[in-house]
């Protein structure tokens, strides 16, 4: 039986969490503003990088917005 390929979106939704973290950044003033923009990059075995962006409210809501490419 031939294995189906995952779409790029489905791959990220199901497999990206298992990739090693390549880089991670957060805004410098997150402690004072209680809001943080966070960027997490994960590297694939072929050298490609998947990037996730997160807007985090540290006082109340937690993650307010997120997207990836």
N, C-alpha and C positions, 0 to 999 in steps of 0.2 A: 504494500500500500504506500502510495506517494504522500509524503508529508506536505501539508499546505504551508506556504510562506505567510508570515504575519505582515500586516500592513505596518508602515512605520509608526503610525499612531498606536496601534494595538501592541506593537513590540514595546514601545515606551511605557504604556499602561501596565503591561504584564511582566516585563523583564528588566527594565532599566534600573530598578532598585537593587538588583544583584550586581550591577557593574561597579567597579571600584571608583571611589570619589577621586577626581583629578584636582579640582580646586574648589574653594568655598569662600565667599566674600559676604560681608555685611556692612551696612552703613556705619560710619564711625560714631555718630551721635545717638545711637539707639538707646543708650541708657537714659539720656536726658529727655529725649522726645517720646520714649516708650513706644516707638514705631520703628520697624526695621525693614529695609529692603535686603533680601538675601538672594544670592546667586549660588547655585550648586551645579558644578560641572562633573559629569561622569564620562570616563573614557571607554570607548569600545575597543575590542581586540584589534580592529583594523585601523585604529588611530582616530576615528571620528569621535566627536564630543557631543553629548546631549546636554543641554543647558536648561535648568529649571529656575524660574524667577518666582519669588514669594514676597508678598507684602504682609508683614506680621504685626498685629496689634498686641503689644505685650501686656496691656492693662485688662483687656476684656475679651475681644473676639477671637484671638489667635490668628490663624491665617485668614486674611481678608480677600486676597486675590492670588491667583497663581496661573502661570502659563509656561510653555516649554517650546523649544525648537531644537 
